[in-house]
Amino acid sequence: MKKLILVFALALPLFGTAQISNAFRAGNYLESSRYLGNIVRLNWMGEESQTSSLEVTNKLKELFEICEVENFRVIHNGESDSGLQYAMGELYCEEGEYAITYYYTTKNATEIIEELIIEKK
């Protein structure tokens, strides 16, 4: 029984980003945008900015229009020094791969993206 509890406790962080990762996996910019904070720190292909959720939504729409998503998988997650949860993942598309990292908080059982980093691999 102790082994089962330990395995569950170790696996629990992997389920923490399910809402956001499922939206990326579906290649659905509208679903993905549901998890954006009002203002998001965005690093888009090397260009950094503080921007509105609407502008990030438009960037995600642009990405998903050129990228037919085959899969998204989280390869690592944890907690930053500032206390934000984060997940690092890979978005697999017909035309290539993208590295995606997002920092998020949880409010009312919903994950809210505070920072989003998207880079072409």
Residue pairs with C-beta under 8 A, 6 or more apart in sequence:
13 77
13 78
14 74
14 77
16 77
16 85
16 87
16 111
17 74
17 77
17 85
17 87
17 102
17 104
17 111
19 35
19 110
19 111
20 32
20 35
20 87
20 102
20 104
20 111
20 113
21 72
21 73
21 74
21 87
21 89
22 31
23 31
23 32
23 34
23 35
24 32
24 69
24 72
24 89
24 91
24 100
25 69
25 71
25 72
25 73
26 69
27 64
27 67
27 68
27 69
28 64
29 57
29 60
29 61
29 63
29 64
30 57
32 57
32 60
33 53
33 56
33 57
33 60
35 104
35 110
35 111
35 112
35 113
36 53
36 56
36 57
36 112
36 113
36 116
37 53
37 105
37 112
37 113
37 114
38 52
38 53
39 50
39 51
39 52
39 53
40 50
40 51
40 52
40 53
40 56
40 113
40 114
40 115
40 116
41 48
41 49
41 50
41 114
41 115
41 116
42 48
42 49
42 50
42 51
42 55
42 56
42 59
42 115
42 116
42 117
43 115
43 116
43 117
43 118
43 119
44 59
44 118
45 118
45 119
45 120
46 119
56 116
59 118
63 98
63 118
66 95
67 91
67 93
67 94
67 95
67 96
67 98
68 93
68 94
68 95
69 91
69 92
69 93
70 92
70 93
70 94
71 91
71 92
72 89
72 90
72 91
72 92
72 100
73 89
73 90
73 92
74 87
74 88
74 89
75 88
75 89
75 90
76 87
76 88
77 85
77 86
77 87
77 88
78 85
78 86
79 85
79 86
80 86
80 103
84 103
84 104
84 105
84 114
84 115
85 103
85 104
85 105
85 106
85 111
86 101
86 102
86 103
86 104
87 101
87 102
87 104
88 99
88 100
88 101
89 99
89 100
89 101
90 97
90 98
90 99
90 100
90 121
91 97
91 98
91 99
91 100
96 120
96 121
97 120
97 121
98 118
98 119
98 120
98 121
99 117
99 118
99 119
99 121
100 116
100 117
100 118
101 116
101 117
102 113
102 115
102 116
102 117
103 113
103 114
103 115
103 116
104 111
104 112
104 113
104 114
105 111
105 112
105 114
106 112
